[in-house]
Amino acid sequence: MAKQRKSGSGFMFGLVLGIVIGAAAALLFAPQLGEDTRSQLSESSVQLRRMGREGYQTLAGQLRDRYGDAVSQGRDAYNQAKDDILTRYNKAKASS
């Protein structure tokens, strides 16, 4: 039978070797320089902020319109109910 290692040195060596090989591969196969990547990321974040601001303004406008419509419908319903109640009241008063 083969001897089994009871220490984790083999695992640690493999882990370190994997990290080193992975880092080397990442540096070799990087599609562009770090400065280029950072400038692209900053441009993207500016565009996202602009899109978010425009989206917020659009949403705020839609909410204002809906709020105005709801208030108008509420006023109309109130006036209609008030007129109906006054009409019924006046009929009841006249028939007494």
C-alpha positions as a Python dict, from the first residue, in 0.01 Angstrom:
ca = {
    (1, 'M'): (0, 0, 0),
    (2, 'A'): (107, 353, -72),
    (3, 'K'): (173, 583, 216),
    (4, 'Q'): (-89, 850, 268),
    (5, 'R'): (31, 1199, 350),
    (6, 'K'): (-121, 1332, 663),
    (7, 'S'): (3, 1685, 611),
    (8, 'G'): (-152, 1937, 377),
    (9, 'S'): (178, 2040, 215),
    (10, 'G'): (91, 1877, -117),
    (11, 'F'): (-241, 2059, -128),
    (12, 'M'): (-81, 2391, -38),
    (13, 'F'): (186, 2348, -307),
    (14, 'G'): (-84, 2277, -567),
    (15, 'L'): (-289, 2576, -452),
    (16, 'V'): (7, 2815, -473),
    (17, 'L'): (113, 2673, -810),
    (18, 'G'): (-243, 2719, -943),
    (19, 'I'): (-253, 3080, -823),
    (20, 'V'): (81, 3158, -988),
    (21, 'I'): (-17, 2995, -1319),
    (22, 'G'): (-356, 3169, -1316),
    (23, 'A'): (-201, 3512, -1252),
    (24, 'A'): (56, 3460, -1527),
    (25, 'A'): (-213, 3353, -1774),
    (26, 'A'): (-426, 3656, -1682),
    (27, 'L'): (-135, 3892, -1746),
    (28, 'L'): (-43, 3725, -2074),
    (29, 'F'): (-393, 3709, -2218),
    (30, 'A'): (-532, 4042, -2096),
    (31, 'P'): (-715, 4206, -2389),
    (32, 'Q'): (-585, 4558, -2317),
    (33, 'L'): (-381, 4770, -2079),
    (34, 'G'): (-511, 4855, -1734),
    (35, 'E'): (-527, 5227, -1816),
    (36, 'D'): (-752, 5156, -2114),
    (37, 'T'): (-979, 4939, -1903),
    (38, 'R'): (-1004, 5204, -1632),
    (39, 'S'): (-1089, 5478, -1884),
    (40, 'Q'): (-1358, 5257, -2040),
    (41, 'L'): (-1504, 5185, -1698),
    (42, 'S'): (-1513, 5554, -1605),
    (43, 'E'): (-1681, 5641, -1937),
    (44, 'S'): (-1935, 5365, -1881),
    (45, 'S'): (-2014, 5487, -1531),
    (46, 'V'): (-2071, 5841, -1662),
    (47, 'Q'): (-2309, 5707, -1927),
    (48, 'L'): (-2494, 5496, -1670),
    (49, 'R'): (-2535, 5796, -1440),
    (50, 'R'): (-2666, 6006, -1729),
    (51, 'M'): (-2910, 5731, -1828),
    (52, 'G'): (-3021, 5697, -1466),
    (53, 'R'): (-3081, 6070, -1434),
    (54, 'E'): (-3281, 6077, -1759),
    (55, 'G'): (-3479, 5772, -1649),
    (56, 'Y'): (-3552, 5936, -1314),
    (57, 'Q'): (-3673, 6253, -1483),
    (58, 'T'): (-3896, 6051, -1716),
    (59, 'L'): (-4038, 5852, -1426),
    (60, 'A'): (-4095, 6166, -1219),
    (61, 'G'): (-4284, 6325, -1509),
    (62, 'Q'): (-4502, 6015, -1551),
    (63, 'L'): (-4578, 6009, -1180),
    (64, 'R'): (-4671, 6380, -1184),
    (65, 'D'): (-4908, 6317, -1474),
    (66, 'R'): (-5067, 6019, -1301),
    (67, 'Y'): (-5101, 6215, -976),
    (68, 'G'): (-5270, 6500, -1162),
    (69, 'D'): (-5505, 6257, -1334),
    (70, 'A'): (-5591, 6088, -1004),
    (71, 'V'): (-5662, 6421, -834),
    (72, 'S'): (-5881, 6528, -1125),
    (73, 'Q'): (-6075, 6202, -1120),
    (74, 'G'): (-6117, 6232, -743),
    (75, 'R'): (-6256, 6584, -777),
    (76, 'D'): (-6495, 6473, -1049),
    (77, 'A'): (-6618, 6180, -838),
    (78, 'Y'): (-6661, 6408, -536),
    (79, 'N'): (-6860, 6666, -733),
    (80, 'Q'): (-7078, 6398, -891),
    (81, 'A'): (-7151, 6236, -553),
    (82, 'K'): (-7222, 6578, -397),
    (83, 'D'): (-7462, 6669, -678),
    (84, 'D'): (-7637, 6330, -647),
    (85, 'I'): (-7677, 6367, -271),
    (86, 'L'): (-7806, 6725, -301),
    (87, 'T'): (-8054, 6618, -569),
    (88, 'R'): (-8184, 6334, -351),
    (89, 'Y'): (-8199, 6564, -47),
    (90, 'N'): (-8393, 6831, -232),
    (91, 'K'): (-8638, 6566, -370),
    (92, 'A'): (-8692, 6425, -24),
    (93, 'K'): (-8740, 6773, 123),
    (94, 'A'): (-8988, 6872, -149),
    (95, 'S'): (-9199, 6560, -106),
    (96, 'S'): (-9231, 6606, 271),
}
